[in-house]
Amino acid sequence: MADEAKAKGNAAFSAGNYTEAIRHFTDAINLAPTNHVLYSNRSAAYASLNQYSEALTDAQKTVDLKPDWSKCYSRLGAAHHGLHQYDDAVLAYKKGLEVDPNNETLKSGLASAQSDQAAASASSRSRAPPNNLFGDAFGPDMWAKLTADPATRLYMQQPDFVNMMKDLQKNPSNLNLYLKDQRVMQALSVLLNVKMQSHMPGDDMEMPDSPPKERKRPADETETVKEKKREPEPEPEPMEVNEEEKETKEKKAQAQKEKEAGNAAYKKKDFETAIAHYSKATELDDCDISFLTNRAAVYLEMGKYDECIKDCDKAVERGRELRSDYKMVARALTRKGTALVKMAKISKDYEPAIETFQKALTEHRNPDTLKKLNDAERAKKELEQQEYYDPELAEKEREKGNECFKEQKYPDAIRHYTEALRRNPKDAKAYSNRAACYTKLGAMPEGLKDAEKCIEIDPKFSKGYTRKGAIQFFMKEFDKALETYQEGLKHDPQNPELLEGIRSCVQQINRASRGDLTPDELKERQAKAMQDPEIQNILTDPVMAQVQFSFCVEGSSRKPEGGTGSHEESFSDEQDSEADQCWDCADEMIMLFFN
C-alpha cells in the first residue's frame, strides 16, 4: 500500500500537482513511517510550493533516518537556501559532498548557495549606516521638495528620472549608480538644501541655479575657438582582442557550421555524414550540448540505442555543469527515455524509460514528453496484463466460482469470477456467472453491466440475454426486458428461458394496460416515467404542452384507468395556469402514452 501511494505521489509530482503529491506521500508515510525516501520526496514537493519550513522539517527527518544518503543533504541544502539561510545551506551541501564527492546536484547547489551567500554579505555591508549618509534625504517629503523647486519640477515629468528617484528612496545605497546623472545631482542638492559639485570626469565647475550667460569674447579668441571646434575628434582606438578569445569565437562559429551541415545530412537520411559533422562540432565547442543531443537523435534513428543513451547522459551531465537551459537538459532526458522504450520492447522492462521521462518532466513540463510517459505506462500495464493472461488458470477460477455459487457463497463466487476475468478478460461465461451473483445479492446495476459486457464479447451467447433481461425485469423495466429477450431469440429462437421471459414481460405490460396496478405500483411507474429522457422531451415539447393545456382547461371528466381524475379541482379557480405546472395532468398523459 505504501508503494502504491508513493507511486501516485511521484506521478502527481511529475505532473506538477505538488499539493496532491504531498497528500499521497503523507499517506505513504503513515503506512511506512521509517522510509527515508518518502520524507525526501515530500520535502521536494514542499520546496516546489515554496513551503521551505515544511521542506526543512522533512529534510532533517531524512537525514536522521539515512545519514549516509547523499540526496538527503541535497534536500536539506535546498530547504535552507529557500529560507535564505545560506550558511546552513553551504554546510549541508558540503556535508553531502563528503558522502558523495562526485554528486553533480550537490556541487551545483553548493555553488549557488555560496554565490547567494556572498551577495547577501555584500548587500548587508552596503546597507550599513556609514555608507547610507544620504538616506534621510529620500524621506517621505522627497516628492514635495522636488515638485516645489523650479529646477527639479520639470524633471518630475520624465519617467526615467522618476524611476531613479523611486529606486533611491527604496534603497539609498544605490546612489553611486546614478551620480553621473546631472538631474540626480541637482535633485540631491535640492533635497539637502546645499550646492553640490558634480564629480563627473572633465567637469570641475559648480552647478549653477540657472544657465550661465555667455560672455563676449574678443574677435581673435572667437576665431581660435571656431578653429578648435572644426578640428575632427580623434576616433577611438579599436579594442585589443585576446588571441585565445579570438580563437574560441572562430571555433564556435565553425562548430555551428558543422551543426548546420549535420542537420542537412540528417534530413537527407545520410546518418553517417550527420554523425561525422556533429562529432566535429562537439570537438570544436564542448559548451553546446545541442551537438550531443542531435547526434543522439541520429543514433536513435539508426537503432543504435546504447550510443544514443551514452550521448544523452553526456549531454545531461555537461548541461548541468554549464548550467545550460533546462529545456535542453529535458530534451536530452526525453531522447534517452525514447531509446529506453525502444529497448523495452525486447527487454520487457519499461520502468527505466518511465523514470527517465519523469526526470525530464521535472526539468521542463513538455506535452510531448508527458505523452511519451503516458504511452510507456500504458505499454507497461498491457505487458503486465499479457504476462498475467492464463486461460487454464482462468477456467479453474471459474469452476471454483461455480462451486461457491452452488453453496450460495455469492461474495466468494464473485471473487473467483473476478480473478478468472483477470486471467482471461474475454471469457463471456465468467461475466455471465458474475452477473448472476450480483443479481442474487441485489446489486442490479453491477449485474446489468456484466451482462452487457458478456453480450459485447459474445453476441451469440444466449445466456447473456437471459441475464440482462432478468435484471431489467427485476428492475420493473418490462419494455426494455422484452426488447432484450427478443434480441436473444434472433440468435437462439427455441431457447425456453428467453421465451418464458417474453411471456412474463407481456403479462406485466398487459396488466398495466388494464389498470391492474396497486397504488404503490402506479406511483413507482409514474416516477420512473418522469425520469425517462424521452418522456421529459415529450413534456417539454411546445406542441405537446399546448395539447396538455387544452386537455386540462376543458375539464374533461374522462380519465384513463388508474388515473387521478383531479382536473376539475386543479383548474376550478385558475384555468389559465401554465400547463407545465399541472403535475396531475402530466401523470395522466404519461399513463396515456404507456397504455
C-alpha positions in Angstrom: 0.0 0.0 0.0 2.8 2.4 0.8 4.5 1.7 -2.6 1.2 2.4 -4.3 0.7 5.7 -2.5 4.4 6.6 -3.3 3.8 5.8 -7.0 0.8 8.1 -7.0 2.8 10.8 -5.3 5.6 10.5 -7.9 3.1 10.7 -10.8 1.4 13.8 -9.3 4.8 15.4 -8.7 5.8 14.8 -12.3 2.5 16.3 -13.5 3.1 19.4 -11.4 0.3 18.7 -8.9 2.5 19.3 -5.8 -0.4 19.6 -3.3 -1.7 16.2 -4.4 1.8 14.7 -4.3 2.2 15.9 -0.7 -1.1 14.2 0.2 0.0 10.9 -1.4 3.4 11.0 0.2 1.8 11.7 3.6 -0.4 8.6 3.2 2.6 6.6 2.3 4.5 7.9 5.4 1.6 6.9 7.6 1.9 3.4 6.3 5.8 3.3 6.3 7.0 5.9 8.8 10.7 4.8 8.7 11.0 5.0 4.9 13.6 7.9 4.3 12.7 8.2 0.6 9.1 9.2 1.4 10.3 12.1 3.6 12.8 13.1 0.9 10.1 13.2 -1.8 7.6 15.1 0.3 10.4 17.7 1.1 10.9 18.2 -2.6 7.1 18.7 -3.1 7.0 21.3 -0.3 10.0 23.1 -1.8 8.2 23.2 -5.1 5.4 25.1 -3.4 7.9 27.4 -1.7 6.9 26.0 1.7 10.5 25.7 2.8 9.9 25.4 6.6 7.9 22.2 6.0 10.6 21.1 3.4 13.3 21.7 6.1 11.5 19.5 8.6 11.2 16.6 6.2 14.8 17.0 5.0 16.0 16.9 8.6 13.9 13.8 9.2 15.5 12.2 6.1 19.0 12.9 7.5 18.0 11.3 10.8 16.8 8.2 9.1 19.6 7.8 6.4 22.6 10.0 7.2 24.8 8.1 4.7 22.5 9.0 1.8 23.7 12.0 -0.3 20.3 13.1 -1.5 19.1 13.9 2.0 21.7 16.7 2.2 20.6 18.0 -1.2 17.1 18.3 0.2 18.4 19.9 3.4 20.5 22.4 1.5 17.7 23.4 -0.8 15.4 24.0 2.2 17.9 26.2 3.9 18.6 28.0 0.7 14.9 28.7 0.2 14.8 30.2 3.7 17.8 32.4 2.9 19.8 30.5 5.5 22.8 30.5 3.2 25.4 29.5 5.8 23.4 26.4 6.8 22.8 25.6 3.1 26.5 25.7 2.4 27.2 23.4 5.4 24.5 21.0 4.2 25.9 20.7 0.7 29.4 20.3 1.9 28.3 17.5 4.3 26.6 15.8 1.3 29.8 16.0 -0.8 31.7 14.3 2.0 29.3 11.4 1.5 29.3 11.5 -2.4 32.2 13.8 -3.7 31.1 13.4 -7.3 27.5 14.3 -6.9 26.7 17.0 -9.5 23.5 18.1 -7.9 25.3 18.8 -4.6 28.1 20.6 -6.4 25.6 22.8 -8.3 23.6 23.5 -5.1 26.8 24.4 -3.2 27.9 26.9 -5.9 24.5 28.5 -6.0 24.4 28.8 -2.2 27.9 30.2 -2.0 27.0 32.8 -4.7 23.9 33.9 -2.8 25.9 33.9 0.5 28.4 36.3 -1.0 25.7 38.5 -2.5 23.8 38.7 0.8 27.0 39.6 2.6 27.8 42.4 0.1 24.2 43.7 0.4 24.4 43.7 4.2 27.6 45.8 4.0 26.1 48.2 1.6 23.2 48.8 3.9 25.4 49.6 6.9 24.8 53.1 8.4 28.3 54.6 7.5 27.5 54.1 3.8 24.0 55.5 4.0 24.8 59.2 4.5 22.1 60.4 2.3 19.3 58.1 3.5 17.4 60.9 5.2 17.3 63.0 2.0 15.0 60.4 0.4 12.3 60.5 3.1 8.5 60.8 2.6 8.7 64.5 1.8 11.1 64.0 -1.1 8.5 64.3 -3.8 7.1 67.5 -2.3 10.5 69.2 -2.2 11.3 68.2 -5.8 7.9 69.4 -7.1 8.3 72.8 -5.2 11.7 73.6 -6.6 11.7 75.2 -10.1 14.9 73.5 -11.1 13.6 69.9 -10.5 9.9 70.4 -11.2 10.4 69.7 -14.9 12.3 66.5 -14.1 9.2 65.1 -12.5 7.6 64.7 -16.0 10.5 62.5 -17.1 9.7 58.8 -16.4 13.4 57.7 -16.2 14.1 60.3 -13.6 11.1 59.4 -11.5 12.1 55.7 -11.6 15.6 56.6 -10.5 14.3 58.6 -7.5 11.9 55.7 -6.6 14.8 53.3 -6.6 16.9 55.7 -4.4 14.0 56.2 -2.0 13.7 52.4 -1.7 17.5 51.8 -1.4 19.6 54.9 -0.9 22.8 52.8 -1.1 22.3 52.7 -4.9 23.1 56.4 -5.1 26.6 55.7 -6.5 24.8 54.1 -9.6 23.3 57.5 -10.6 26.0 60.0 -9.6 26.8 60.6 -13.3 23.3 61.9 -14.0 23.2 65.7 -13.6 19.5 65.5 -12.8 20.1 63.3 -9.8 22.9 65.6 -8.5 20.5 68.6 -8.9 17.8 66.8 -7.0 20.2 65.8 -4.3 21.3 69.5 -3.9 17.6 70.5 -3.5 16.9 67.7 -1.0 19.9 68.5 1.1 19.5 72.3 0.6 23.1 72.7 -0.4 25.0 73.4 -3.6 26.9 70.3 -4.6 29.7 69.8 -7.0 29.4 67.0 -9.6 32.3 64.7 -9.8 31.9 63.7 -13.3 35.2 63.5 -15.2 36.2 66.6 -17.0 33.7 68.9 -15.3 35.0 70.8 -12.2 32.5 73.7 -12.4 29.9 74.2 -9.7 26.4 73.5 -10.9 24.6 76.9 -11.2 21.0 77.5 -10.4 20.4 78.8 -13.9 22.3 78.5 -17.2 25.3 80.9 -17.2 25.2 83.8 -19.5 27.6 83.7 -22.4 30.4 86.3 -22.1 31.6 88.3 -25.1 34.8 87.0 -26.5 37.4 89.1 -28.4 37.5 88.6 -32.1 40.8 86.7 -32.1 39.7 84.4 -29.3 36.5 83.7 -31.2 38.4 82.6 -34.3 40.6 80.4 -32.2 37.5 78.7 -30.6 36.0 78.1 -34.1 39.2 76.5 -35.4 39.2 74.2 -32.4 35.6 73.2 -33.0 36.4 72.4 -36.6 39.1 70.0 -35.6 37.9 66.5 -36.0 37.6 64.4 -32.9 40.1 61.5 -32.7 38.4 58.2 -33.4 38.6 55.7 -30.6 41.2 53.0 -30.9 39.9 49.5 -31.5 39.8 47.2 -28.5 42.6 44.7 -28.4 41.2 41.2 -28.7 42.9 38.4 -26.9 44.2 35.7 -29.3 42.7 33.0 -27.2 39.3 34.7 -27.2 39.5 35.2 -31.0 40.3 31.5 -31.5 37.4 30.5 -29.3 35.0 32.6 -31.3 36.2 31.2 -34.5 35.8 27.6 -33.2 32.3 28.3 -32.0 31.4 29.7 -35.5 32.9 26.7 -37.2 31.1 24.4 -34.8 27.8 26.0 -35.7 28.6 25.4 -39.4 29.3 21.8 -38.7 26.0 21.5 -36.9 24.1 23.0 -39.8 25.8 20.6 -42.1 24.8 17.7 -39.8 21.2 18.9 -39.8 21.2 18.9 -43.6 22.6 15.4 -43.8 20.1 14.2 -41.2 17.2 15.4 -43.3 18.6 13.5 -46.3 18.8 10.4 -44.1 22.6 10.4 -44.6 23.2 9.4 -41.0 26.9 8.6 -41.1 27.7 12.0 -42.5 25.5 13.7 -39.9 27.3 11.9 -37.1 30.7 13.0 -38.5 29.6 16.6 -38.6 28.1 16.6 -35.1 31.2 14.9 -33.7 33.4 17.6 -35.3 31.1 20.3 -33.8 31.5 18.7 -30.3 35.3 18.7 -30.7 35.3 22.4 -31.6 32.9 23.5 -28.9 32.1 21.4 -25.9 29.9 24.1 -24.3 26.9 23.5 -26.5 25.1 20.3 -25.6 22.8 20.5 -28.6 25.6 18.8 -30.7 25.3 15.8 -28.4 21.5 15.7 -28.4 21.5 15.9 -32.2 23.9 13.1 -32.5 21.8 11.1 -30.1 18.8 11.6 -32.4 20.8 10.2 -35.3 21.8 7.1 -33.3 18.1 6.7 -32.3 17.1 6.7 -36.0 19.8 4.1 -36.8 18.7 1.9 -33.9 21.9 2.3 -32.0 20.2 2.8 -28.7 23.2 2.3 -26.5 25.1 5.0 -28.3 22.1 7.3 -28.1 21.8 6.8 -24.3 25.5 7.5 -23.8 25.3 10.8 -25.7 22.1 11.8 -23.8 23.9 11.0 -20.4 26.9 13.1 -21.5 24.5 16.0 -22.5 22.7 15.9 -19.2 26.0 15.8 -17.2 27.6 18.5 -19.3 24.5 20.7 -19.3 24.3 20.7 -15.5 28.0 21.6 -15.3 27.5 24.5 -17.6 24.0 25.4 -16.1 22.6 25.1 -19.6 18.9 25.9 -20.4 16.7 23.4 -18.5 14.8 22.8 -21.7 18.0 21.4 -23.3 18.5 19.0 -20.4 14.9 17.9 -20.6 15.3 17.3 -24.3 18.3 15.0 -23.6 16.4 13.1 -21.0 13.3 12.7 -23.2 15.5 11.4 -26.0 17.1 8.9 -23.6 13.6 7.8 -22.5 12.6 7.2 -26.1 15.6 5.0 -26.7 14.8 3.0 -23.5 11.2 2.5 -24.7 12.6 1.0 -27.9 14.8 -1.3 -25.9 11.9 -2.2 -23.6 10.1 -3.9 -26.5 12.7 -6.6 -26.3 13.7 -6.5 -22.6 10.1 -6.1 -21.4 11.2 -3.6 -18.8 9.6 -0.1 -19.2 10.5 1.1 -15.7 13.8 2.8 -16.7 12.0 4.7 -19.5 9.2 5.8 -17.2 11.7 7.0 -14.6 13.7 8.9 -17.3 10.5 10.6 -18.6 9.6 11.7 -15.1 13.0 13.2 -14.6 12.6 15.1 -17.9 9.3 16.5 -16.7 10.9 17.8 -13.5 13.3 19.8 -15.7 10.6 21.1 -18.2 6.9 20.1 -18.5 6.7 19.4 -22.2 3.4 18.0 -23.7 5.4 15.6 -26.0 7.3 14.2 -23.0 4.1 13.8 -21.0 2.5 11.9 -23.9 5.5 9.6 -24.1 5.3 9.0 -20.4 1.7 8.0 -20.6 2.4 5.7 -23.6 5.2 4.0 -21.7 3.0 3.5 -18.6 0.2 2.1 -20.8 2.6 -0.3 -22.5 3.8 -1.5 -19.2 0.3 -2.1 -18.0 -0.6 -4.0 -21.2 2.6 -6.1 -20.8 1.7 -7.0 -17.2 -1.8 -8.0 -18.3 -0.3 -10.2 -21.1 2.0 -11.8 -18.6 -0.9 -12.4 -16.2 -3.1 -13.9 -19.0 -3.6 -17.7 -18.5 -6.8 -19.3 -19.8 -6.2 -22.5 -17.9 -6.0 -20.8 -14.5 -9.0 -18.7 -15.5 -11.0 -21.9 -16.1 -10.0 -23.2 -12.7 -11.0 -20.0 -11.0 -14.4 -20.0 -12.8 -15.0 -23.6 -11.6 -14.2 -22.5 -8.1 -16.7 -19.7 -8.5 -19.4 -22.1 -9.7 -18.9 -24.3 -6.6 -19.3 -21.2 -4.3 -22.4 -20.2 -6.3 -24.0 -23.6 -5.7 -23.2 -23.3 -2.0 -24.8 -19.8 -2.1 -21.5 -18.2 -1.1 -22.0 -15.3 -3.6 -19.3 -12.9 -2.4 -16.7 -15.7 -2.6 -18.0 -16.7 -6.0 -17.7 -13.0 -7.2 -14.1 -13.1 -6.0 -13.2 -16.2 -8.0 -15.0 -14.9 -11.2 -13.1 -11.6 -10.9 -9.8 -13.5 -10.7 -10.9 -15.6 -13.7 -11.6 -12.4 -15.7 -8.1 -11.0 -14.8 -6.6 -14.2 -16.2 -8.8 -14.1 -19.3 -10.7 -10.8 -19.9 -12.5 -12.3 -22.9 -14.4 -15.0 -21.0 -18.1 -14.3 -21.6 -19.2 -17.1 -19.3 -17.3 -15.6 -16.3 -19.1 -12.3 -16.9 -22.5 -14.1 -17.2 -21.9 -16.0 -14.0 -20.7 -12.9 -12.0 -23.9 -11.1 -13.3 -25.9 -13.9 -11.7 -24.1 -13.4 -8.4 -24.7 -9.7 -8.4 -28.4 -10.4 -9.1 -28.6 -12.7 -6.1 -27.0 -10.0 -3.9 -29.4 -7.4 -5.3 -26.6 -5.4 -6.9 -28.6 -4.8 -10.1 -26.5 -2.1 -11.8 -23.3 -4.2 -11.4 -25.1 -7.2 -12.7 -26.5 -5.3 -15.7 -23.1 -4.0 -16.5 -21.6 -7.6 -16.5 -24.5 -8.9 -18.6 -24.0 -6.2 -21.2 -20.2 -7.0 -21.3 -21.0 -10.7 -21.8 -23.2 -9.8 -24.8 -20.5 -7.5 -26.2 -17.8 -10.3 -26.0 -20.1 -13.0 -27.5 -23.3 -11.7 -29.1 -24.5 -15.2 -29.8 -24.3 -16.4 -26.2 -28.0 -16.6 -25.2 -27.2 -16.8 -21.5 -26.1 -13.1 -21.7 -29.5 -12.1 -22.9 -31.4 -14.1 -20.2 -29.2 -12.5 -17.5 -29.7 -9.0 -18.8 -33.5 -9.5 -19.4 -33.9 -10.9 -15.9 -32.2 -8.0 -14.3 -34.3 -5.5 -16.3 -37.4 -7.4 -15.3 -36.5 -7.2 -11.6 -35.9 -3.5 -12.0 -39.5 -3.4 -13.5 -38.3 -2.1 -16.8 -40.6 -4.5 -18.6 -40.4 -2.8 -22.0 -36.6 -2.9 -22.0 -36.5 -6.5 -20.8 -38.9 -7.5 -23.6 -36.5 -6.0 -26.2 -33.6 -7.9 -24.7 -35.4 -11.2 -24.8 -36.5 -10.6 -28.4 -32.9 -9.7 -29.4 -31.7 -13.0 -27.8 -34.3 -15.0 -29.8 -32.7 -13.8 -33.0 -29.7 -15.9 -32.1 -31.5 -18.8 -30.3 -35.1 -18.9 -31.4 -36.1 -22.0 -29.4 -34.4 -21.0 -26.1 -37.0 -21.8 -23.3 -35.6 -19.2 -20.9 -36.0 -16.4 -23.5 -39.5 -17.5 -24.4 -40.5 -17.6 -20.8 -39.0 -14.1 -20.3 -41.1 -12.7 -23.1 -44.2 -14.3 -21.8 -43.7 -12.8 -18.3 -42.9 -9.3 -19.8 -46.0 -9.3 -22.0 -48.1 -10.4 -19.0 -46.8 -7.4 -16.9 -47.3 -4.9 -19.7 -50.9 -6.1 -20.3 -51.6 -5.9 -16.6 -50.5 -2.3 -16.6 -52.6 -1.6 -19.7 -55.7 -2.9 -18.0 -55.1 -0.8 -14.9 -54.5 -3.8 -12.7 -51.8 -1.9 -10.7 -51.8 -1.3 -7.0 -51.4 2.4 -5.9 -47.8 1.8 -5.0 -47.0 0.2 -8.3 -48.7 3.1 -10.1 -46.7 5.7 -8.2 -43.5 3.8 -8.9 -44.3 3.5 -12.6 -45.1 7.2 -12.8 -41.9 8.2 -11.0 -39.8 6.1 -13.4 -41.6 7.5 -16.4 -40.9 11.1 -15.2 -37.2 10.2 -15.1 -37.2 8.8 -18.7 -35.4 11.3 -21.0 -37.9 10.5 -23.8 -40.8 11.4 -21.6 -39.1 14.6 -20.5 -38.6 15.6 -24.1 -42.2 15.0 -24.9 -43.4 17.0 -21.9 -41.2 20.0 -22.8 -42.2 20.0 -26.5 -44.3 23.2 -27.2 -46.9 21.3 -29.2 -47.4 18.7 -26.5 -47.6 21.4 -23.9 -50.4 23.1 -25.8 -52.3 19.7 -26.0 -51.8 19.2 -22.3 -53.0 22.7 -21.6 -56.2 22.2 -23.7 -56.8 18.9 -22.1 -56.7 20.4 -18.6 -58.8 23.6 -19.4 -61.6 21.5 -20.9 -62.0 19.9 -17.5 -62.6 16.6 -19.1 -64.2 14.1 -16.7 -62.9 11.2 -18.6 -59.8 9.6 -17.2 -57.7 6.6 -18.1 -57.9 3.6 -15.9 -55.7 4.2 -12.9 -55.8 8.0 -13.4 -56.4 10.5 -10.6 -59.4 12.5 -12.1 -58.3 15.7 -10.4 -58.6 18.1 -13.3 -61.7 20.0 -12.1 -60.2 20.5 -8.7 -56.9 21.7 -10.1 -58.3 24.2 -12.6 -61.6 25.3 -11.0 -60.1 28.7 -10.0 -57.1 29.2 -12.3 -57.9 27.8 -15.8 -55.2 30.0 -17.3 -52.4 28.3 -15.3 -49.2 27.2 -17.1 -49.5 23.6 -18.5 -46.1 22.6 -17.2 -47.2 23.2 -13.6 -50.1 20.7 -13.8 -48.4 17.6 -12.5 -51.7 15.6 -12.2 -52.3 16.2 -15.8 -48.8 15.2 -16.7 -49.3 11.9 -14.8 -52.4 11.1 -16.8 -50.7 11.9 -20.1 -47.8 9.6 -19.1 -50.3 6.8 -18.5 -51.9 7.5 -21.9 -48.6 7.1 -23.6 -48.0 3.8 -21.8 -51.4 2.5 -22.3 
